């Protein structure tokens, strides 16, 4: 008989009596003891049953029995379980359901009876689903690691933007922020403060942009060090939200929204651990499920016939060296991998809300998928963030098996939040769930069925970017058009500008640039699938090249006009394909390309004679 019990409860303390010879009962009593602390005493009927002659041995064997603080028997079975759990923080709602929800009590007692008659079986199931760790799950180590690793990702994002800020939104850049804020001020007037939440209304020069970037890097380091984490997270949210709006075309990526949302939920985690962990799990659920839903609802046959990955590795924005190898895997393997992707994104997310071992299976599935994407595609810190979001799916007991003991020893138990903080965090949970329901209704069901009040709430809170929709690669690109900018002194002989990251020279292979995101190189990928009128930034870039602005020189791997800028510039569209293994071996090329025509015809600066 496995026992570790308080057989002499204090006066006034409720007592739960259970079968000490039952492994299932011992398992869950130990777990409940951790939940209720000293609020409830526990004892096997074999030791205290004689004190309660009104309860038969058959009743003791048939289920747990609850004795209140006055020594009165209040009931057994499911009712006794819920009465016990009502003393655990956050568990009192179960007793409310039992007492007030129609049909809940009889169904609960029926289920309890079924389990009670098969306790050895359900003991094995409990160990299979929850493990042999009786203690309630804790997340102090999980939270500690999550916030510090989130700080590193924020650091990568801020530095990545900082080193490009001049050419992106600086005064001589492609989309100057000062021009943008002036335009918004003219069009929106005072409403600009409501729709574009950014600190750049107090200054939009290059100094302000760099101050935000390097200030964000500083707060990121403070978060990594665990210094003022709540203040640091609030600052990171505000500063990156400001960059999101200031970056215009160059900040319209899902990972920027995901980082903003993760930062905001990290702030909740820093104040209220339980609610923060749940919200982060819910974010992972929403992100992964939406990633699968957009694929099967897009109508793209490549997802339905499992051929998507036969195109993906070649046509994605910035492939890695392993993408070439992955592209030439057998079609059968790529079809299988496509199907596995859909299973992971559409089915595994629901296991997030199941017992811990099933949740671990989900986490490992997500980690496997994100790791493959990380190895075969340059998606900056996106996959690192997606991997980090798997961390809250684990608990401290699981992490302590792999985290060095010295590291785990640094982690202190998180203080219990005040009632006011718990109230605010609880409201945040409700708000996120409601906004998610509205967004899923609008995106995947019927947007006309969204109740007007909920639509107003969503629209009012939208500028905060606190809940967003996701879904990368809804439609699989099957070709790879690539824009090549060329310059000329005479309009007849043209020389190519080779950018640092995007494909250009057919002999130059792919490489890794994680966690950096070269945003202009990335933007070329989207522009090639659209027309020039949809990408005015590209014409602005060509003008900056002709003006010989110093800011744009850092974009090029090789500047074909090192001494003076060309008189003319144009953009040519090519179709790029991976070179076959034979071509790569015999010709030494990584890509093969065919011209498709002019994307932007020759332009030149207006010169006053």
N, C-alpha and C positions, 0 to 999 in steps of 0.2 A: 504494500500500500504506500503510495507516494504522497507525503504530507509535508506541509510547511504552514501550519495554521495557528490562528489565534483562537484557542478554545475557551478562553475566559474573557469575553468581550466586556468592555466598560459599560457601566450602566448608562442607558439612554442611547447606546449605539445599536443600529440594526444588525441582524445576524443572518447570513445565508448558510443554510445547512445543505450539504451535498453528500453523495455516496463516495466515501473515501476509497473504496475498492475499484472505482470506475476511472480508467485512464482518461477517457473523454472529459469526465467531470473535473478531474485534477488539472487537465490542460487548460480548460477555460476558466476555472476558478483562479488559477495563477495569473491568467491574462486580466481577468476582471479586478483582481487585487491591485494590479498595477494601474488600472484606470481609476479606481475609486480611492486609492490610498488608504488613509486611516479612517475614512468615513464609514466603512462597513467592515464588520468582522466576518470571518469565514471559519467553518468547522465541519468535519465529517459527522454524519449522524451516528456513526459507530461510537463516537466519544460523547456526544451531547444529546443524542436522541432520547435517552431516558428522562431528560428534563422536560420533555414535551409529550406527555402521554396521550394528548389529544390527536397526535399525528401517528398513524400506523406505520409499521415497517414497510408495508407495501407502498405507501405514499412516498416514504423516503427513497425507496429504490426506484420509484417511477419518475422522480423529478426533484429538482432543487426546491427548497422551501424557504420562504422569507419570513423572518420574525422582526417586527418593528422595534423601535427603541423602548417601547413600553412592555415588551415581552409578548405581544399579541401576534398570533399567526395570521398573516395577511394573504396567504395563498401560495400555490406552488406552480411549477411548470413555467410557461412563457410569462405569466404575470409576475412570478417571483424574479425572473430574469430581468424584466424591464424595471421593476421596482429597485433592483440592485443597481442597474445601469443609470438610474435617475440621479445617483450620487456622483456620477462621473461627469467631468466638465464636457459640455456639448452633447451629452447623450440623453438628456431628459426628454427630448422630443419623442423618443420611442414609447415612453410611458403615456405621453399625450395621445399618440396614435392609438395605443391600446385602449385607452379609456374613451376616446371621443370619435375616432374614425370608424364609420359603419363597416362592419364585416372584418375589421382588422383583428379583433380579439379572437373570434372563433378560428380564423385561418391560422393565426399564430399558434394557438393551442394545438391545432391539428398538425402543423408542421413540427412542433415540439414533440408531440407524441410519436410521430414517425421516426424522428431522430433518436428519441429516448429508447425505442425498442431495438435500435441498431447502433448502439453506442460504440462498439468495437470498430465497426465499419467507418463511422463518422470520425472516430479518433484518427484512423489512418488517413482519411480525407483531409482532416485538419492539418496534420503534419505535412501532407503533400502540398496543400495550398498555402499554408502559412509558415511552415517550417517548425523546428523544435525550439525556437526562441519564444518563451512564454510571455516575455515582457511586451507591453504595448510599444509600437514603433516610435522611435524618436528621430528627430531630424535636425539636431544641433550641428552635427558634423556635415550633413548635407547642406544646410543653410550656410555654414561657414565657408565651405568650398565653393558653393554656387556664387556667392557674392564676390569672392576674390577672383574667380575665373571670369565672371561677368565684367569685372573691372578691367581685366586684360583685353577682353574683346572690345570694350569701349575705347581702351587705349589704342588698339589697332585701328579702329574706325576713325578716331579723331586725327591721329597722325597721318593716316592715309589721305584724308581730305586736306589736311594742313599743307602737305607737300604739293598739292595740286591747286590750292585755293587761288593762287595768282592767275593761272591760265583759265580756270573755270569761271570765277565770279569776281576777280580783281578788276580794277579800273581799266586795264588794258587787256583783260581776258575776253573770253568768248561771250559770256553773258554777264556783264558787269552788274553787281548787286545794286550799286547806286542808281543805275537806270531803272532797275526793276522796282525798287522801293518808291522811286519818284512816280512811276507809272501806276502803281497800286494806290498811292496817295491821291493821285488825280482821279482815278476811276472810282475808288471806294470811300474816300474821305475818312471819316471817323470809324467806319465799319472795318477798316483794314486791321485794327487792333483785335477785332473779334474773330475774323476769319484767318488771319495769318499771325499766329502766336509766336513771335520771335523777338529777341532782344535787339535786333538790328534796327528797330524803329528809333533807337537812341543813337545810332551811328552805323553807317553802312560802308565805310571805307575799308581799305585793305587791313588797316590796323585793327579795326573791330573784328573782322573775319579771323585774323590770326589770333587775336586775344581769345575769341570763343574756342578756336581749335586747341590752342595750347592750354587754355584754362580747363577745357574738357580733359585734356591729357593729364593735367595735374590732379583733378578730382578723381580720375580713373586710378592713378597711383595711390591716392589716399584710400580709395575703396579696396584696392589690392592689399594695402597695409592694414586694413581694418580700422582706420582712423576716421572718426565721424562718419560712419557709413550712411546714416540716414540723411545727413546734410549732403554728402557726396552724391548719393543717388538722386536726390531732388535736383541738385545742380546739373548732373549728367542728363537727366530727362529734359530739363529746360534748354540746355545748351544744344543737345542733339536735335531736339524739336526745332530749334531756331535754324540750325544748318539744313534740316529737312526742307523748310520753306525757302530758305535763302538759296539753296542749290538748284532750284528750278528743275529743268529737264534732267539734270545730272543726279538728282536725288529722288527719282521716281521708282525706286526699286523696292521689292517686297522685303528684302532683308533690312532696309533702313526702318521700315515700319515695324518689323519684328523686333529690332533692337530697341526702338522707342518703347514698345509695349513690354518687352522683357525688363527694361529698366524701371518702368512704372510698377510692375508687379514685384520686382526686386525691392522696391521701396516698401510695398505692403509687407513683404517677407521680413524686412528689417524691423518692422514694428510689431507684427503679429504673425508668428511663424506658422501656425496651423492654417490660417486663411491664406497666407502667402504660398505655402506648398500646394494647397488645393488649386489656387488660381493658376499657378505655373503648370500643374498637371493638365488643367483645363485648356490652357494655351497650347500645350503640346498636342492634346486631343484635337483641338480646332484646326491647328496648322496641318497636321498629318492627314486628318480626314478630308479637309478641303482640298489638299493636294491630290487626293485620289478622286474626289467627286468631280473636280473640274475636268479631269481627263475623260471620264466616262460620259459626262454630260456635254462635252464640247462637240460631239459628233464626228470627231476625227477617227477615221477607220483604223489608223495606225495603232491606236490603243486597243481597239476591239479585236483586231486580228493578231495582236502581240508582235507587231513588226516595228514598234516605235524605236527600240534601241538599235535597230539596224541602221537608223539614220542619226540618232542623237549624238553619238561620240564625235562624228565628223562635222555636224552642223551646229554644235553648241558654240557660244560666243568665244571663249578662250580655252581650247583644249589643253590638256597636260600631256606629257610624253606617254603616259599609259593609255590615253584615249586612242592613239593610233593602234596599239595592240588590241584594245577592246573592240575597236571597229572591225577588225579582221578575224574575230572569233567566229566559229561556225554559227550559221543562222539559227540552228536549233538551240544553242546556248543563249543567244540573244533573245529569242522568243521566250524561253523559260525565264530569263531575267526580267523581261517585261511583265510577265504574269506574276512573278514574285513581287515586283514593285507594287502592283495593284493590290495584291493580297496584304502586303505590309501597310499600305496607306488606307485601305478601305476596311479591313477587318481588325487588325491589331489595335487600332486606337480605342476600341470599345473595352479592351481588357485593362485599360488604365484604371477603370473603376472597379476592378475585381480584386480578389485577395492578392497578397504581395507576390507570391511566386508567379502567378499569371501576369501580374504587372511587370515583373522582371523579364518574362519572355517578351513582352511588348518592347521593353527598353532595349533588349539585345537585338530585336528585329530592327528597330529604328537605328540603333548604333551601326549595325551592319550596312544598312542602306546608305546612311549618311557618310560612312567611311568610304564606300565605293564611289559615291559622287565626289567626295573630297579628293580621292586619288586620280580621278579621271577628268575633273573639270576645275578650272580656276574660278571659284565663286567667293573670292576674298575670304571674309570671316563668316560667311553665311552658314556653311556646314559646321564650322566650329561652334557657332551659336546653337544650331539645331542639335548638335551632340550634347552641348551643355544643358539644353532643355530636357534631356533624358535623365539628368542627375536627380531631380526631385522624384522620379519614379522609383528610386531606391530609398532605403532608410539607413540609419546609422549602423545597425547590426550588419547589414550587407557590406557597407563601405569599410568597416573596421577590418574586414578580411583582406583588404588590398591596400589600405592607407597605412603608412608607417605609424607605429605606435607613438613615436615622438610627436608627429604631426597631430594625431588624434588627441594627445594629451594637452595640446594648447587650447583645445576647444572647450569653452565653458557652456554650461547649461543656460539656455536662453531664459531671461526673466519672463515671468507671466505678464502679458499686457494688461493694462487697466481696462476696466469695463467700458470706458469711453473709447479707447483704441479698438477693443473688440467690436464695439458697435459700429464704428466707422469701417473697419475691415469687413464686417458682415454685410454692411450696405454695399461695399465695393463688390463683394461676391455676387450679390443679387443684381447689381447694375450690369456687371460683365455678362452674366447669364442672359439677362433680358436683351442687351444689345446684340449678343451673339444670335439669339433667336430671331431678332428682327433682321439681321444681316443674312442669315441662312434662308429666311422666308423670302427676302427680296432676290437673293441670288439664285437659289435652286428651286423655289416653289413659285408662288404668285405674289409679286410685289404689291398688287392692288389689295391684297388681303391684310396688309399691315395696318393695325388700328392707328388712327390719326394721332392720338397722344404719344404712342410709342415712336411713331415716325418723327414727331416734333422733338422728342427727347434725343433720338439718334442724331438728327440734323444739328441740334444745338451743341451736342458734345463732340461732334465730328472733328472740329479743329484740334482737339486734344490728342487725337490719334490713339486713344486708350484701348479701343477694340477695332481690329482691322480684319479684312478678308484676305485670304491667301490662296495660293494655287499655282505653282510654277509649271510651265510646260504643258498647258492645257491642250495646245495644238502643236504637234511635232513638226518642226521645220524639216523638209526633205531635201532641200538644196542649200548651198552656201554661197549666196552672192556676197561679194566683198568689194568695198569701195577703196580705190587707190587714188590718192591725190598726187598730181604731177605738176611740175613747174617748167617754164620755158622762157628763154630770153628772146626768141625770135618767132614763137608760135608754130614752129615746124619741128624742132628737136625737143623732146620732152624727157625729163628726168623724174624718177619716182621719189617721193618722200616715204621713207620706211619708219613706221612707228615702232615703239619699243616692245609692245605686247601683242598687238593684233597681227594676224598673218599678212605677210607681204612677200618678201623674197621666198621663192619656192624651195630654196635649198635650206632655209632656216627652219629648224624643227620647233616644236612646242616646248615650253618649260613651265616651271612652277613660279607663281608670284603671290601665293597665299601668305599672309592675310591682306595684302594690298589690293585695292580695286582701282585700276586705271580707268577712270570714269569716261574719258573721251574715247579711248580704245573700245570700251564696252558699248558706248553709244553708237559707234559705227555699225555694229551688228544689227541694231534695230533700224538704223537709217537705211541700210541696204535693202531692207524688205519694205520700204516705204518710198515715197517720192520726195524730191528735194523741198517742195513747198511745205511738207510736214516736218522738215528738219532745218529751220532757219539758222540754227546754231552752226551747221556745217558751212554755210556760206560765210558766216561771221569768222569762222576759223580760217577759211581760205583768204579772207581779207586780211586777217592778222598776219598770215604768212607773207602776203605781198607787202605788208607794212613793215615786215622784218621786226616784229615785236619780240623782245627778249623773252617774254613769258612763254611763248609757244615753242621756243627752241628745245626746251626740256622734254618735249613730247617725242622727239625723233631719235631713233637709234643712229641714223646717219642723215646728216643734212646735205642734200645734193648741191646746195648753193651756199657754201660756207663764207664766201667773201661779200656777196651782195645778193639781195633777194631777186627772184625772177620777175620779169615784167608781166607774165601771164600765169594763171593757175587754172587747172581743170580737175574734175573728178571722173574717173573711169570705173565702170562696173565690170567685175570679172566673176566667173563661176569657179569656185575653188573646190577641189576634191582631194582627199588623201591619196598620195601616190601608193601604188600597190607595192607589196614586198619586192616584187621583181624590179619595178621601176626604181625603188629606193636603193636597191643593191647595185643596179647597173648604171643608173644616171646620177645617183647621189642626191635625189630630190625628195623632199618631204611632202610637197604639194604638187599638184598639176592644175593648171588653170586655163580657162578659155575666156577671151574678151566677150562681153555682152553689149558693149556700147557705152556712150557717154552718159554719166549720171548728172554732172553739172558741166555745161559747155564752157569754153575758155572765158575767163574774166580778167580784167585788169583794173587798176586803180584809176580814178578820174584825175588826170594830170592837167593843170592849167598851163596853157602855152604862153 
